[in-house]
């Protein structure tokens, strides 16, 4: 890790920074939802799409490819007619899902507080905008 002149870590600019290389990659809108959808076992594309509300076919395809590239998801093609494709978590993906569970639990526990805060902020800032 790198340190600045005051002795604080400055790893965010480093290309080996875990935030830049892992957290940012899985911190998008869909990755965590896909990982948790696969937590109970292998699933097919259309089943995932129907279970993840709001995701487009293109975005699901793109995100699954990124998760596969990073080693979190394994894609298996079965040579049959029609072709059957399944996605499942790798051991690395299972470990990540377990690690992220604390964040997901925290978010679930504090969702109402966060929504209340957002509403208050929006009301205050809309009033300021209206009064200007």
FIMARNU-8711 format. One line per field, with one value per residue: residue in three letters; chain; x, y, z of N, C-alpha, C in turn. Coordinates in steps of 0.2 Angstrom, whole numbers, plus 5000, padded with zeros to 4 digits. Atoms other than C-alpha are relative to their C-alpha. Example, Ala and Ser with C-alpha at 12.3 -4.5 7.8 and 13.67 -1.06 7.14 Angstrom:
FIMARNU-8711
r = c(ala; ser)
c = c(A; A)
nx = c(5004; 4996)
ny = c(4994; 4994)
nz = c(5000; 4999)
cax = c(5062; 5068)
cay = c(4978; 4995)
caz = c(5039; 5036)
cx = c(5004; 4996)
cy = c(5006; 5005)
cz = c(5000; 5003)
END
This chain:
FIMARNU-8711
r = c(unk; unk; unk; unk; unk; unk; unk; unk; unk; unk; unk; unk; unk; unk; unk; unk; unk; unk; unk; unk; unk; unk; unk; unk; unk; unk; unk; unk; unk; unk; unk; unk; unk; unk; unk; unk; unk; unk; unk; unk; unk; unk; unk; unk; unk; unk; unk; unk; unk; unk; unk; unk; unk; unk; unk; unk; unk; unk; unk; unk; unk; unk; unk; unk; unk; unk; unk; unk; unk; unk; unk; unk; unk; unk; unk; unk; unk; unk; unk; unk; unk; unk; unk; unk; unk; unk; unk; unk; unk; unk; unk; unk; unk; unk; unk; unk; unk; unk; unk; unk; unk; unk; unk; unk; unk; unk; unk; unk; unk; unk; unk; unk; unk; unk; unk; unk; unk; unk; unk; unk; unk; unk; unk; unk; unk; unk; unk; unk; unk; unk; unk; unk)
c = c(A; A; A; A; A; A; A; A; A; A; A; A; A; A; A; A; A; A; A; A; A; A; A; A; A; A; A; A; A; A; A; A; A; A; A; A; A; A; A; A; A; A; A; A; A; A; A; A; A; A; A; A; A; A; A; A; A; A; A; A; A; A; A; A; A; A; A; A; A; A; A; A; A; A; A; A; A; A; A; A; A; A; A; A; A; A; A; A; A; A; A; A; A; A; A; A; A; A; A; A; A; A; A; A; A; A; A; A; A; A; A; A; A; A; A; A; A; A; A; A; A; A; A; A; A; A; A; A; A; A; A; A)
nx = c(5004; 4997; 5002; 4998; 4995; 5002; 5000; 5006; 5000; 5003; 5001; 5006; 4997; 4996; 5004; 5001; 5005; 5005; 5007; 5001; 4999; 5005; 5006; 5004; 5002; 5006; 5005; 5005; 5007; 5002; 4995; 5001; 5006; 4999; 4996; 5005; 5005; 4997; 4997; 5003; 4998; 5000; 5007; 5000; 5000; 5007; 5002; 4997; 5003; 5007; 4999; 4997; 5005; 4997; 4994; 5002; 4997; 4994; 4997; 4999; 4995; 4994; 4998; 4998; 4994; 4995; 4999; 4996; 4993; 4997; 5000; 5006; 5006; 4998; 5005; 5000; 5004; 5002; 5001; 5006; 5004; 4996; 4994; 5001; 4995; 5001; 4995; 5000; 4995; 4994; 4998; 4998; 5007; 5003; 4996; 5002; 5007; 5000; 4997; 5004; 5007; 5000; 5002; 5007; 5004; 5000; 5004; 5007; 5001; 5000; 5003; 5005; 4996; 4997; 5005; 5003; 4995; 5000; 5006; 4999; 4995; 5004; 5005; 4997; 4996; 5005; 5002; 4995; 5000; 5006; 5000; 4995)
ny = c(4994; 4993; 4995; 4994; 4997; 5000; 5007; 5004; 5005; 4997; 5006; 4999; 4999; 5006; 5005; 5006; 4999; 5004; 4996; 4999; 5007; 5005; 4997; 4996; 5005; 5003; 4995; 4997; 5001; 5006; 5006; 5003; 5003; 5006; 5004; 5003; 5004; 5006; 5003; 5006; 5005; 4999; 4998; 4998; 4993; 4998; 5000; 4994; 4994; 4999; 4999; 4994; 4995; 4994; 5001; 5002; 5005; 4997; 4999; 5007; 5004; 4996; 5001; 5007; 5001; 4997; 5004; 5006; 4997; 4999; 5006; 5000; 5004; 5005; 5001; 5007; 5001; 5008; 5001; 5003; 4996; 4994; 5000; 4999; 4997; 4999; 4996; 5001; 4997; 5004; 5000; 4993; 4997; 5002; 4996; 4993; 5000; 5001; 4993; 4994; 5001; 4995; 4994; 5000; 5000; 4993; 4996; 5002; 4998; 4993; 4997; 4995; 4994; 4997; 4998; 4994; 4995; 4998; 4996; 4993; 4996; 4998; 4995; 4994; 4998; 4997; 4994; 4995; 4999; 4996; 4993; 4996)
nz = c(5000; 5000; 4995; 5002; 4996; 4993; 4998; 5002; 5006; 5006; 5005; 5005; 5006; 5002; 5004; 4996; 4995; 5000; 5002; 5007; 5004; 4998; 4998; 5005; 5005; 4998; 4997; 5004; 4999; 5001; 4999; 4993; 5000; 5004; 4995; 4995; 5003; 5001; 4993; 4999; 5005; 5007; 5003; 5007; 5001; 5000; 4993; 4996; 5002; 4997; 4993; 4999; 5002; 5003; 5004; 5007; 5002; 5001; 4993; 4996; 5003; 4999; 4993; 4999; 5003; 4995; 4994; 5002; 5002; 4994; 4996; 4995; 5003; 5005; 5005; 5003; 5006; 5001; 5007; 5001; 5004; 5001; 4996; 4993; 4997; 4993; 4997; 4993; 4996; 4998; 4993; 4999; 5000; 4994; 4995; 5001; 4998; 4993; 4997; 5002; 4996; 4995; 5003; 5002; 4994; 4998; 5005; 4998; 4993; 5000; 5006; 4998; 4998; 5005; 5004; 4996; 5001; 5007; 5001; 4996; 5004; 5007; 4998; 4998; 5006; 5005; 4997; 5001; 5007; 5001; 4997; 5003)
cax = c(5000; 5005; 5005; 5005; 5016; 5005; 5006; 4988; 4985; 4982; 4977; 4962; 4973; 4983; 4978; 4979; 4967; 4954; 4940; 4944; 4947; 4933; 4921; 4917; 4915; 4902; 4894; 4884; 4865; 4864; 4879; 4874; 4856; 4862; 4874; 4860; 4848; 4861; 4865; 4852; 4860; 4861; 4848; 4844; 4845; 4826; 4823; 4835; 4828; 4810; 4817; 4826; 4813; 4818; 4834; 4834; 4840; 4855; 4860; 4858; 4869; 4882; 4883; 4883; 4898; 4907; 4904; 4910; 4926; 4929; 4927; 4911; 4899; 4902; 4892; 4888; 4882; 4873; 4874; 4856; 4842; 4837; 4854; 4853; 4863; 4865; 4874; 4880; 4891; 4909; 4918; 4924; 4906; 4900; 4913; 4909; 4890; 4893; 4904; 4892; 4877; 4882; 4880; 4863; 4857; 4862; 4853; 4837; 4838; 4840; 4830; 4815; 4828; 4836; 4820; 4814; 4831; 4830; 4812; 4817; 4832; 4821; 4808; 4820; 4830; 4814; 4808; 4824; 4823; 4805; 4809; 4824)
cay = c(5000; 5018; 5032; 5050; 5063; 5063; 5044; 5040; 5026; 5032; 5015; 5022; 5028; 5012; 5000; 4986; 4994; 4982; 4995; 4999; 4980; 4971; 4982; 4994; 4979; 4971; 4987; 4990; 4990; 4972; 4961; 4958; 4954; 4941; 4934; 4932; 4925; 4911; 4908; 4894; 4885; 4884; 4893; 4897; 4914; 4916; 4911; 4924; 4937; 4934; 4934; 4950; 4964; 4977; 4970; 4969; 4955; 4965; 4970; 4952; 4945; 4959; 4957; 4938; 4939; 4951; 4940; 4925; 4935; 4939; 4921; 4923; 4914; 4898; 4896; 4878; 4874; 4857; 4851; 4847; 4854; 4867; 4871; 4872; 4885; 4886; 4898; 4895; 4902; 4897; 4894; 4912; 4918; 4909; 4917; 4934; 4931; 4926; 4942; 4954; 4946; 4958; 4973; 4967; 4963; 4980; 4988; 4978; 4983; 5002; 5004; 5013; 5026; 5029; 5031; 5044; 5053; 5054; 5060; 5074; 5079; 5080; 5090; 5102; 5104; 5106; 5119; 5129; 5127; 5133; 5148; 5154)
caz = c(5000; 4997; 5010; 5007; 5016; 5032; 5033; 5027; 5015; 4998; 4989; 4980; 4966; 4965; 4951; 4964; 4975; 4981; 4980; 4962; 4957; 4967; 4976; 4962; 4950; 4961; 4968; 4953; 4952; 4947; 4952; 4971; 4966; 4953; 4966; 4979; 4966; 4963; 4982; 4982; 4967; 4949; 4938; 4920; 4912; 4909; 4927; 4934; 4923; 4929; 4947; 4946; 4944; 4931; 4924; 4905; 4895; 4889; 4907; 4914; 4900; 4902; 4921; 4921; 4909; 4921; 4936; 4926; 4920; 4938; 4944; 4954; 4942; 4932; 4915; 4909; 4892; 4890; 4872; 4869; 4858; 4863; 4871; 4890; 4899; 4918; 4929; 4947; 4960; 4961; 4977; 4976; 4972; 4987; 4998; 4991; 4994; 5012; 5015; 5007; 5018; 5032; 5021; 5014; 5031; 5037; 5022; 5026; 5044; 5040; 5024; 5033; 5041; 5025; 5015; 5029; 5027; 5008; 5009; 5022; 5011; 4995; 5004; 5011; 4995; 4984; 4996; 4994; 4975; 4975; 4985; 4975)
cx = c(5004; 4998; 5002; 5004; 4998; 4999; 4993; 5001; 4997; 4999; 4995; 5003; 5004; 4996; 4999; 4996; 4994; 4993; 4999; 4999; 4994; 4994; 4996; 4997; 4993; 4995; 4996; 4993; 4998; 5004; 4997; 4993; 5000; 5003; 4995; 4995; 5003; 5002; 4996; 5002; 4999; 4994; 5002; 4999; 4993; 4997; 5003; 4997; 4993; 5001; 5003; 4996; 5004; 5006; 4998; 5005; 5008; 5005; 5002; 5006; 5007; 5003; 5002; 5007; 5006; 5001; 5004; 5007; 5004; 5001; 4995; 4995; 5003; 4994; 5001; 4995; 4999; 4998; 4994; 4995; 4993; 5006; 4997; 5006; 4998; 5006; 5000; 5006; 5006; 5001; 5001; 4994; 4996; 5003; 4998; 4993; 4999; 5003; 4996; 4993; 5000; 4997; 4992; 4996; 4999; 4995; 4993; 4998; 4998; 4996; 4995; 5004; 5002; 4995; 4997; 5005; 5000; 4994; 5001; 5005; 4996; 4995; 5003; 5003; 4995; 4997; 5005; 5000; 4994; 5000; 5005; 4998)
cy = c(5006; 5004; 5007; 5003; 5000; 4993; 4996; 4996; 5003; 4994; 5001; 5001; 4994; 4995; 4993; 5001; 4995; 5003; 5001; 4993; 4995; 5004; 5004; 4995; 4997; 5004; 5003; 4999; 4993; 4994; 4996; 4996; 4993; 4995; 4996; 4996; 4993; 4997; 4993; 4994; 5002; 5003; 5002; 5007; 5003; 5000; 5006; 5006; 5001; 5001; 5007; 5006; 5006; 4999; 4998; 4994; 5002; 5001; 4993; 4997; 5004; 4999; 4993; 4999; 5003; 4996; 4994; 5002; 5000; 4993; 4998; 4995; 4995; 4999; 4993; 5000; 4993; 4999; 4996; 5005; 5001; 5000; 5003; 5004; 5001; 5004; 4998; 5003; 4996; 5000; 5007; 5004; 4999; 5004; 5007; 5001; 5000; 5007; 5006; 4999; 5005; 5007; 5000; 5000; 5007; 5005; 4999; 5003; 5008; 5003; 5005; 5007; 5003; 5003; 5007; 5005; 5003; 5004; 5007; 5004; 5003; 5005; 5007; 5004; 5002; 5006; 5006; 5002; 5004; 5007; 5005; 5004)
cz = c(5000; 5005; 4997; 5006; 5007; 5003; 4999; 4994; 4995; 4994; 4995; 4993; 4997; 4996; 5003; 5006; 5000; 4999; 4993; 4996; 5002; 5002; 4995; 4995; 5003; 5003; 4995; 5002; 5000; 5003; 5007; 4999; 4996; 5005; 5005; 4997; 4999; 5006; 5001; 4995; 4993; 4997; 4993; 4999; 5000; 5007; 5004; 4998; 5003; 5008; 5002; 4997; 4997; 4996; 4992; 4998; 4998; 5006; 5003; 4996; 5001; 5007; 5002; 4997; 5004; 5006; 4998; 4999; 5007; 5005; 5005; 4998; 4995; 4995; 4997; 4995; 4999; 4993; 4999; 4996; 5004; 5005; 5007; 5003; 5007; 5003; 5008; 5003; 5000; 5007; 5002; 5000; 5006; 5006; 5000; 5003; 5008; 5003; 4999; 5004; 5005; 4998; 4998; 5006; 5004; 4996; 5002; 5006; 5000; 4995; 5002; 5002; 4994; 4995; 5003; 4999; 4993; 4999; 5003; 4996; 4994; 5002; 5001; 4994; 4994; 5002; 4998; 4992; 4998; 5002; 4997; 4994)
END
